[in-house]
Amino acid sequence: MSFSLGNSIVITVAGASHSESIDVSVKGLPKGEAVDIGAVNAFLKRRQGGGSSYTTARREADEPVIIQGLEDGALTGEPLVAQFANRNARPGDYRKMRTIPRPSHADYTAYVKYGDSIDMSGGGFFSGRMTLPMCFAGAVCLQMLERRGIHVQAHILSAGGVTDRGFDPVSQEADKRADHTLPVLSGEAGDRMVSVMEAASADGDSVGGCIECKITGLAAGIGDPIYDSVESVISYGMFGIPAIKGIEFGEGFGVCSDYGSNSNDGFCIRDGRVSCITNNSGGIQGGITNGMPVIFRVAVKPTPSIYKPQRSVDLEKMEECELRIEGRHDACIVPRVVPCIEAMAALMLADMMSGEGML
């Protein structure tokens, strides 16, 4: 099992959904860099549940206790270590599912791999709760990047079949979000998404969606070809977020039915610098940034914990059975994944830039 991520900036996580705490260590952060913990806490609030009918009723404070690595608001050069208490855990909700795997969860594969020696309450260390330490580390990296003129923003591009408008792929300016409870660009699209999410929740079901991310302010020349391409590094981090099932950059799978004459990004000169007329490459060519905004989209599956009866098996009796899941679950996890995408993008980008001596 690997609980560490990164090469120059390395995060290591420990704990599980219903353990006493979730811990994180971030090694390799530059000494003396300022960290606004208030801004970090505000960022972490964005991934919390319990604020609407379509998110889990579980509420945790999710405020980090800093063990080491930060003094008077600045990084000391030691690993930055933080701890998050799990105070609202209810492992009893999952007791009867110890030998009856939930469909599309990690229950069965974890049982095959590790037996019944690990606690899978709430998904154990497969849980979406493990995005909390990722978001903490990413929030710190976001602050470092923003001081260098690099900005990361994400929004819900679609949820439950309702589509928002996309980011401007060429502009280096931030796209304005709507004044809405959901992170969307169109308030009208947000309203329709909420209606779909609430309907799914009322029906005991769930819906998935797509999240789009835009990174601006990047210089050309970041990344390497082949296995250390910007696409490879970002994708590796993204698939560490539970529920992510796909990723595309730029035009993505649209290239399958396109022509080169339309898909190719012609070059031009803007403000005395080489630029591109379009950005179908998503800001990356040959695995290296070309100075345009990096644009990518990720697919988020419907939350597998639903209240409808589902078919499963009893692993002890080796019999087929019907499973009715209890507990507290999201009818749509997509809104809470948006800050996770921003955090992971910032973390992987900061790791690449640190390795190239750019931080």
Buried (B, 14 or more C-beta within 10 A) or exposed (E): EEBEBBEBBBBBBBBBBBBEBBBBBBBBBEEEBEBEBEBBBEBBEBBBBEBBEBBBEBEBEBEBEBBEBBEEEEBBEBBBBBBBBBEEBEBEBBEEBBBBBBBBBBBBEBBEEEEEEBBBBBBBBBBBBBBBBBBBBBBBBBBBBBEBEBBBBBBBBBBBEBBBEBBBBBEBEBBEBBEBBBBBBBBEBBBBBBEBBBBBBEEBBBBBBBBBBBBBBBEBEBBBEEEBBBBBBBBBBBBBBBBBEBBBBBBBEEBEEEEEEEBBBEEEEEEEEEBBEBBBBBBBBEBBBBBBBBBBBBBBBBBBBBBEEBEBBEBEEEEEEEBEBBBBBBBBBBBBBBBBBBBBBBBBBBBBBBBEEEB
